[in-house]
Amino acid sequence: MTLSQGRPYLATPGPSVIPDRVLAAMHRPAPNIYEGELVEMVPGLIRDLKKVARTDGHAAIYIANGHGAWEAALSNVLSPGDRLLVPAMGSFARGWADMAERLGAVVDIVDCGTTHPVDPQAVAERLARDDGSIRAVLTTHVDTSSSVRADIEALGQAIRETGHPALFMVDCIASLGCDVYEMDAWGVDVTVAACQKGLMTPPGMAFVFFNDRADRVRETARAVTHYWDWRPRVSPELFYHYFDGTAPTHHLYGLREALDMIAEEGLEHVWQRHATLARAVWAALDCWSTDGGVLSLNVPDAAARSHAVTSIRAGGENGARLRDWCTREAGLTLGIGLGFTPQDQAFRIGHMGHVNAQMVLAVLGSIGAGLRALGLPHGAGAIDAALSVIAEGGGPA
Ligand SMILES: *Cc1c(COP(=O)(O)O)cnc(C)c1O
């Protein structure tokens, strides 16, 4: 006997839950890609994507996942031998940096560990000492492995105050449509994102937002290739050039619906919902971690925690055991630990995109049942604490 039959719930940090509205919008015959509805839909889609990233700059869409967005962004601004400064708060900034090295860049990692965000002053000092060879500062807004969220606003300000011309490039794959993000106001030159996390669409589309300053660097970049070139994608002579080939037809319909849902709720309310649901998760963990409990939040400072994903240490192989129990007995799939050694000690809860109060409470309740079933020590009052956060409702984002 198992209690897992029923609607399964994938609470991983990507792909996220796909709304029925998005699925329904994709359920249609193949459209004409040369004229008609789909062709007319794309300019509005790009306009609305830019609203979510809070930019008046440009947006290029690629048929790709997040790794494709990484390569697309790098290709347009890099030349072999360029130096990059990479504040790293987990596996994902390092992954992006590795890719840059393969493209011929020389990478300086600013190692921030995996529990705290980068200190903007540390980055400013590195720039102040630079002889002008650093082309860009690359980092993650939210590192999905550690669930550390960087203060991109403060980082942008610190970079600007040095007067250094390096581009500021930010990976928002896990945070766009979840955490507050203001690309233009925070001085970000290039933002990369993908559709399968906060944007609630099946994996397959990647986005690169860039401003005119970044586009001027594109003039001399020698890593740019035909497919990744962002220029034709933002000012195509033919619709076919938006995607350098066949459009991701059904994904575009799905994304259109997802962006409509975000607009109907209001982006500020979307951010607030994520903030409150995240606080409910943290409140439960704060209780479970007491009394010699095995679970603890990876990021001690609440101001440095993602609102989209929470990384949890559980010791031993308890992360894997809890995940297995939840899948087998509750129909709930949790995220694997990423970037932890050993990996099986940790797990992650994705609470990004199409997530509401009852879903988060079900996740917490299932984890609580798993802790009991496995006999893992945990403090009391966790679900009660989460209920209080939900009962108080939407706090400040
Ligand atoms: C998910 C994620 C990626 C990788 O995206 P893929 O679609 O798996 O290639 C990169 N960076 C961050 C911050 C992510 O959350």
The ligand as a Tripos MOL2 file, in Angstrom:
@<TRIPOS>MOLECULE
LIG
   15    15     1     0     0
SMALL
NO_CHARGES

@<TRIPOS>ATOM
      1 C1         18.1510   26.0940  -13.8760 C.3       1 LIG1
      2 C2         19.2800   27.0520  -13.8530 C.ar      1 LIG1
      3 C3         20.2720   27.0500  -14.8450 C.ar      1 LIG1
      4 C4         20.3450   26.0210  -15.9260 C.3       1 LIG1
      5 O1         19.2310   25.9880  -16.7150 O.3       1 LIG1
      6 P1         19.0020   24.7300  -17.6960 P.3       1 LIG1
      7 O2         17.7100   25.0390  -18.3450 O.co2     1 LIG1
      8 O3         18.9600   23.5210  -16.8260 O.co2     1 LIG1
      9 O4         20.1390   24.6900  -18.6380 O.co2     1 LIG1
     10 C5         21.2430   28.0230  -14.7850 C.ar      1 LIG1
     11 N1         21.2590   28.9460  -13.8060 N.ar      1 LIG1
     12 C6         20.3410   28.9650  -12.8380 C.ar      1 LIG1
     13 C7         20.4040   30.0190  -11.7850 C.3       1 LIG1
     14 C8         19.3200   28.0180  -12.8320 C.ar      1 LIG1
     15 O5         18.4060   28.0320  -11.8550 O.3       1 LIG1
@<TRIPOS>BOND
     1     1     2 1
     2     2     3 ar
     3     2    14 ar
     4     3     4 1
     5     3    10 ar
     6     4     5 1
     7     5     6 1
     8     6     7 2
     9     6     8 1
    10     6     9 1
    11    10    11 ar
    12    11    12 ar
    13    12    13 1
    14    12    14 ar
    15    14    15 1
@<TRIPOS>SUBSTRUCTURE
     1 LIG1         1 GROUP 0 **** ****
